[in-house]
Each structure stands twice: as C-alpha cells, then as structure tokens.
Amino acid sequence: MAKMNDTNIDRSLSEKPTEKVTTSLKSTHDVHQPKKRRKKHLYTFTMIIVIVMVGLALVTTYENFKTRQGSKKQMQLLISQLTALKNQQMAAKMQMDQTVHNINESQDTLKTQLTHLDKNLHSALQQNLYQTKDWLLLKVRYYLELAQINTHWSDDFQATNTLLQQADTLLAEFHDESATKVRQAIANEMAQIEATPKPDLAGLLRQLDTAQNQIVNLPIKTSEGLAQKTSAAPTHNESSQEWRKHLQQTVSLLEQLVVIRHHDADIIPSPSMVYESMIREGIRLNLQEAQWAALQNNEAIYQFSLAQALKNIKHSFNLEQPNTMALVKQLEGFQHVQLAPKKLSLDQSLPLLNQWIESNESQQLSAPGDHAQ
C-alpha cells in the first residue's frame, strides 16, 4: 500500500509538470504557428525549384550526352573520310612522282640524243664545208652552164636571162677582182640578150587570125573566067600578009556558027559547094598550123604551112580579084618573118669563172706545202 501510494504520488508529481509543459507548448505553438507555415511553404517551394533544376540538369546532361554521341559518330565519319582522302592523296602523289620520274628520264634521253645529233651535224658541216665560197662558186658555174645549154637548144631568152641573174646574185657575195671580172662578163651577155630582136608573136598570131577570116570572101576560080580571059586575050601571031586577013575574016564568019576556044591551062570544072568549103577549110587549117608553129618557134613547119596555104589559094581562087591579091601579098610577107632569132654565144663569163676556180684549187693545194716549210 505504501508502495502504491508512493507510486501515485510520483505519478501525480510527474503529471503535473507535464501538463504545465504541454500547456506552455501549446501556447508557444499557437504563437509561432504562422511562422512555421511560412517556413514550410518556403521549404516546399525551394524543394520544387531544386527538383526542377535537377530535372533540367538531368535533361541537359542527357542532351549533352546524346550530342556528344552524335559528335563522336561524326568525328569518326570525318576521320574515316580524311583517312580515305589521305590514302588517295598518297596514291596520287606516288603516281605523280612516277610520272615526273619518267618525264625526267625522257628529258635526259632527249638531251643525250640532241647532243649526239649536234655533234654529228657539226662534224658533217665541217667535213662537207657547207655553203662555203668554193660551194658557191660551183653553184655559179652550174647556173652559167645551164644558161649556155638553154641558149644552144632553146630560144627562150627569158630563161637564159634568169639564170644569168641568179649567177650574178651569188657572185655579189664576193668582193675581189676575179668576181668583178666575171660579173662584168655576165652583164655583157645579159645586154646581148636584151639587144637581140624578138618577133612580135602576138601581132603575128592576130594577123594570121584575120587572114583566116578573109578566106571566106575569096572568089573561087571557074572555067568561065578562064574562057573570058582567053577570048579577051589578043592574038599575037597574026600575020600581016593579005591571005591571013582573008583567013581571019573566014574564021570570024565561022565563029558565028561554031565557037572555038583555046586554053593554055587545064580546064577547071565549076566546083560544087562541098568541094569549095573543103578548099577553104584546108587553107584555114594551114594557117592554124602556122600559128601553132609560131608558138613553138618551129621555123620549118611555119614556112611549110604558109607555102601550102599560098599554093592552095593560087590554085583554087581568082588571083585577079583585089581581096585575093591582098591576102596573097600578106601571106608572102609572113614568110619573111623569122621566128627563131640568131643563136647567141655566151662564151665570156664561164671561161673566166673556170679560171678563177682553178686558181683557187691550185692555191689550196700549195697551201699545205707552205705551212710545212
């Protein structure tokens, strides 16, 4: 019992302060309750902000991670492309180096060949004495010999003059006394060619053309014309004797009944139109042949063609007509034309040149002996 009382007393003692404390706490809680609420709200808001910020940080970190992963893949792709380009560049460089090496080898080979050719050309020039004075003198002699041959076998004075001019041009490079003598001889020969008379070939051809046109107007010779000529001719054998006069009177009476004609030449029948055209065409061909011979400077054929044309005209046409006589005189004048002029003799320049060449050769032969002395 005593114990229970003690227990109750202790409980009571312990309960009374608790109640006091609780009462005090309640009163304090009631005082500080708005402040706690504020702190609670502030804490909640702060926690929300922190959570949002953490979420944003996580999202940003994730995005950065994805970006880094994509960048890493792009970097790997770029690295692979750069590696491929580098390999291609190395292959191109190797190929270029090989090409440059081949080009250098080709250049070296060409340089060697050019050097070899230069040496050969130099030696050939030294051995053959290309375009030396001796060689020029030989060319001059060749031109002068051609001029002599052309003068002998041809009448083309222009070609001969051109050959002499070419020889004189080559000799202009020499400035000694021998060259002056040879050039003076060439000048004399060229003056001789210029002084040689040349036929007027163009005028001759034109006149022969005119003669061909005149053939159409020539009158043909007929037997009636011969008869009129014979009857009109006087009898020179009449005798002065008496009996011949009576005989003549008797003959004149008989002439009224019978016509007696005497012809010294052959009786020519009246030609037909075909025969007449053939005669005219034959004479025209003779004149055309004379033109061809004039162009070829063929004196023999020229004279033969004119002679044949004159023969045919005199035999077939009436020579008493003025146009026939004029044509015959014109053709006879053509026969005096000389197509081939007088042959020239170019015997001055070539002998002088040969003497000059022989003197040079003798000097070259004597030169080694002089040096040996």
C-alpha positions in Angstrom: 0.0 0.0 0.0 2.7 2.2 0.9 4.3 1.4 -2.4 1.2 2.2 -4.3 0.9 5.5 -2.6 4.4 6.3 -3.4 3.7 5.4 -7.0 0.7 7.5 -7.2 2.5 10.4 -5.6 5.2 10.1 -8.1 2.8 9.8 -11.0 1.0 12.8 -9.8 4.2 14.7 -9.4 5.2 13.7 -12.8 2.0 14.5 -14.5 1.6 18.0 -13.1 4.7 19.4 -14.7 3.9 17.7 -18.0 0.6 19.3 -18.1 2.3 22.6 -17.4 4.8 22.0 -20.2 2.1 20.9 -22.6 0.2 24.0 -21.8 3.2 26.1 -22.3 4.0 24.4 -25.6 0.5 24.9 -26.9 0.6 28.5 -26.1 4.0 28.8 -27.8 2.8 26.7 -30.8 -0.1 29.0 -31.2 2.2 31.9 -31.3 4.8 30.5 -33.7 2.4 28.6 -36.0 2.2 31.2 -38.8 6.0 31.4 -39.0 6.2 27.6 -39.3 3.8 27.6 -42.1 5.8 30.2 -43.9 8.9 28.2 -43.5 7.1 25.1 -44.6 5.9 26.8 -47.8 9.3 28.3 -48.4 10.9 24.9 -48.0 8.4 23.3 -50.3 8.9 26.0 -53.0 12.7 25.6 -52.5 12.4 21.9 -52.9 10.3 22.3 -56.1 12.8 24.6 -57.6 15.7 22.3 -56.7 13.8 19.4 -58.2 13.1 21.4 -61.4 16.7 22.5 -61.5 17.9 18.9 -61.0 15.5 17.8 -63.8 16.7 20.4 -66.1 20.2 19.5 -65.3 19.5 15.9 -66.0 17.7 16.7 -69.3 20.6 19.0 -70.2 23.1 16.3 -69.3 21.2 13.7 -71.4 21.0 16.1 -74.3 24.7 16.8 -74.0 25.4 13.1 -73.8 23.3 12.5 -77.0 25.1 15.4 -78.7 28.4 14.1 -77.7 27.5 10.7 -79.0 26.4 12.2 -82.4 29.5 14.4 -82.4 31.6 11.3 -81.8 30.0 9.5 -84.6 30.5 12.5 -86.9 34.1 12.7 -85.8 34.6 9.1 -86.6 33.0 9.6 -90.0 35.2 12.6 -90.7 38.2 10.7 -89.5 37.4 7.9 -91.9 36.8 10.3 -94.8 40.1 12.1 -94.0 41.9 8.8 -93.9 40.4 7.9 -97.3 41.4 11.3 -98.8 44.9 10.9 -97.3 45.2 7.5 -98.9 44.0 8.9 -102.3 46.4 11.8 -101.9 49.3 9.4 -101.2 48.4 7.3 -104.3 48.1 10.4 -106.5 51.4 11.7 -105.2 53.1 8.3 -105.9 51.7 8.3 -109.4 52.8 11.9 -109.9 56.2 11.1 -108.7 56.4 8.2 -111.0 55.3 10.4 -113.9 57.8 13.1 -113.1 60.5 10.4 -112.9 59.5 9.1 -116.3 59.5 12.7 -117.7 62.9 13.3 -116.3 64.2 10.1 -117.8 62.7 11.1 -121.2 64.3 14.5 -121.0 67.6 13.0 -120.2 67.3 10.7 -123.2 66.3 13.5 -125.5 69.2 15.7 -124.2 71.6 12.8 -125.0 70.1 12.4 -128.4 70.2 16.1 -129.2 73.8 16.3 -128.0 74.7 13.4 -130.3 72.9 14.9 -133.3 74.5 18.3 -132.6 77.9 16.6 -132.7 77.1 14.7 -135.9 75.8 17.9 -137.6 78.8 19.9 -136.5 81.1 17.2 -137.9 79.1 16.9 -141.1 79.3 20.7 -141.6 83.0 20.7 -141.0 83.5 17.7 -143.4 81.3 19.0 -146.3 82.2 22.7 -146.0 78.5 23.6 -146.3 77.8 27.0 -148.1 81.5 27.9 -148.3 82.9 30.1 -151.0 84.0 27.1 -153.0 80.5 25.7 -153.0 79.0 29.0 -154.1 81.5 29.1 -157.0 80.3 25.7 -158.1 76.7 26.8 -158.0 77.6 29.8 -160.1 79.3 27.6 -162.6 76.2 25.3 -162.7 73.9 28.3 -163.5 76.2 29.5 -166.2 76.4 26.1 -167.8 72.6 25.9 -167.8 72.4 29.3 -169.5 74.7 28.1 -172.2 72.7 24.9 -172.7 69.4 26.8 -172.8 70.8 29.3 -175.4 72.1 26.5 -177.6 69.0 24.2 -177.6 66.2 26.7 -176.9 65.1 30.2 -177.9 63.7 31.1 -174.5 65.8 34.2 -173.8 63.9 34.9 -170.7 65.0 31.7 -169.0 68.6 32.3 -170.0 68.4 35.9 -168.6 67.0 34.5 -165.3 69.9 32.0 -165.0 72.5 34.7 -165.6 70.8 37.0 -163.0 70.9 34.1 -160.4 74.6 33.6 -161.0 75.2 37.3 -160.7 73.3 37.4 -157.4 75.6 34.6 -155.9 78.7 36.4 -157.1 77.6 39.6 -155.3 78.8 37.9 -152.0 82.4 38.1 -153.3 84.4 41.3 -153.2 87.6 40.6 -155.1 88.9 41.3 -158.6 88.0 37.9 -160.1 84.4 38.2 -159.1 84.2 41.7 -160.6 85.5 40.4 -164.0 83.1 37.5 -164.1 80.1 39.8 -163.2 81.2 42.2 -165.9 81.1 39.4 -168.4 77.7 38.3 -167.2 76.4 41.9 -167.6 77.7 42.0 -171.2 75.9 38.7 -172.0 72.7 40.0 -170.5 73.0 43.1 -172.6 73.5 41.0 -175.7 70.3 39.1 -174.9 68.4 42.4 -174.4 69.7 43.7 -177.8 68.5 40.6 -179.7 65.4 41.4 -181.7 62.4 39.4 -180.8 59.5 38.7 -183.2 56.1 40.3 -182.4 54.5 36.9 -181.8 51.2 38.3 -180.5 50.8 40.6 -183.6 51.7 37.7 -185.9 49.1 35.4 -184.4 46.5 38.2 -184.7 47.2 38.8 -188.4 47.0 35.1 -189.1 43.7 35.0 -187.4 42.5 37.9 -189.6 43.8 36.0 -192.7 41.6 33.0 -191.8 38.6 35.2 -191.7 39.4 36.6 -195.1 39.3 33.2 -196.8 35.5 33.2 -196.7 35.3 36.2 -199.1 37.8 34.9 -201.7 36.2 34.2 -205.2 36.6 30.6 -206.4 38.3 30.1 -209.8 35.9 28.8 -212.6 36.2 27.6 -216.2 34.0 30.6 -217.4 36.6 33.0 -216.1 39.3 31.2 -217.9 37.3 31.3 -221.1 36.6 35.0 -220.8 40.3 35.6 -220.2 41.3 33.5 -223.2 38.8 35.1 -225.6 39.8 38.6 -224.4 43.5 38.0 -225.0 44.8 39.4 -228.3 46.3 37.1 -230.9 49.9 38.0 -231.3 50.6 35.5 -234.1 48.5 37.3 -236.8 50.4 37.7 -240.0 50.4 41.0 -241.8 50.0 39.1 -245.1 46.9 39.5 -247.1 45.8 35.9 -247.2 45.9 35.8 -243.4 43.4 38.7 -243.3 41.1 36.8 -245.6 41.5 33.7 -243.4 40.7 35.7 -240.4 37.6 37.0 -242.0 36.5 33.5 -242.9 37.2 32.3 -239.4 35.2 35.2 -238.0 32.3 34.1 -240.1 32.7 30.6 -238.9 32.7 31.8 -235.3 29.2 32.8 -235.6 28.3 29.2 -236.2 31.0 27.3 -234.1 32.8 28.7 -231.1 36.4 27.5 -231.0 38.3 28.2 -227.7 41.9 27.5 -226.9 43.1 27.0 -223.3 46.8 27.1 -222.3 45.9 25.8 -218.8 43.8 22.8 -217.8 40.1 23.2 -217.9 38.7 23.5 -214.3 35.1 22.5 -213.9 32.9 24.6 -211.7 33.4 23.2 -208.2 30.5 22.2 -206.0 29.7 23.8 -202.7 31.1 20.9 -200.7 34.4 21.0 -202.7 34.6 24.8 -202.2 34.1 24.5 -198.5 36.7 21.8 -198.3 39.2 24.0 -200.1 38.6 26.9 -197.7 38.8 24.7 -194.7 42.1 23.2 -195.8 43.6 26.7 -196.2 42.3 27.7 -192.8 43.9 24.6 -191.3 47.2 25.5 -193.0 47.1 29.0 -191.3 46.2 27.4 -187.9 49.2 25.1 -188.3 51.4 28.2 -189.0 50.1 29.7 -185.8 51.0 26.6 -183.8 54.5 26.6 -185.4 54.9 30.3 -184.4 54.0 29.5 -180.8 56.6 26.6 -180.8 59.2 28.7 -182.6 59.3 26.0 -185.3 60.6 27.8 -188.4 60.4 24.7 -190.7 56.7 23.9 -190.1 55.8 27.6 -190.1 57.3 28.2 -193.6 55.8 24.9 -194.9 52.3 25.8 -193.7 52.4 29.2 -195.3 53.7 27.8 -198.6 51.0 25.2 -198.6 48.3 27.9 -198.0 49.7 30.1 -200.8 49.7 27.2 -203.2 46.1 26.3 -202.5 45.0 29.9 -202.8 46.7 30.4 -206.1 45.3 27.1 -207.5 41.7 27.5 -206.4 40.9 31.2 -206.2 40.8 34.0 -208.7 44.1 36.0 -208.4 42.7 38.9 -210.3 40.4 39.9 -207.6 41.7 42.6 -205.1 40.9 40.7 -201.9 42.7 37.6 -203.2 45.8 39.6 -204.3 45.9 41.3 -200.9 45.7 38.1 -199.0 48.5 36.6 -201.1 50.8 39.6 -200.5 50.0 39.4 -196.8 50.9 35.7 -196.6 54.1 36.3 -198.6 55.0 39.0 -196.1 54.6 36.5 -193.3 57.1 34.2 -195.0 59.8 36.8 -194.3 59.2 36.8 -190.5 62.0 34.9 -188.6 60.6 33.0 -185.6 63.9 31.7 -184.4 66.3 34.6 -183.8 70.1 34.3 -184.3 71.8 32.0 -181.8 73.7 33.7 -179.0 77.1 32.8 -177.9 77.6 33.1 -174.1 81.4 32.5 -174.1 82.7 35.2 -171.8 81.6 34.5 -168.2 82.0 30.7 -167.9 85.7 30.6 -169.0 86.6 33.4 -166.6 84.8 31.6 -163.8 86.6 28.3 -164.6 90.0 30.1 -164.5 89.0 31.6 -161.1 88.1 28.1 -159.7 91.3 26.5 -161.0 93.4 29.3 -159.4 91.6 28.7 -156.0 92.2 25.0 -156.2 95.9 25.4 -157.0 96.2 27.8 -154.0 94.6 25.2 -151.7 96.9 22.5 -153.0 100.0 24.7 -152.5 98.9 25.9 -149.0 99.9 22.6 -147.1 103.5 22.7 -148.6 103.9 26.4 -147.5 102.9 25.6 -144.0 105.2 22.6 -143.8 108.1 24.9 -144.8 
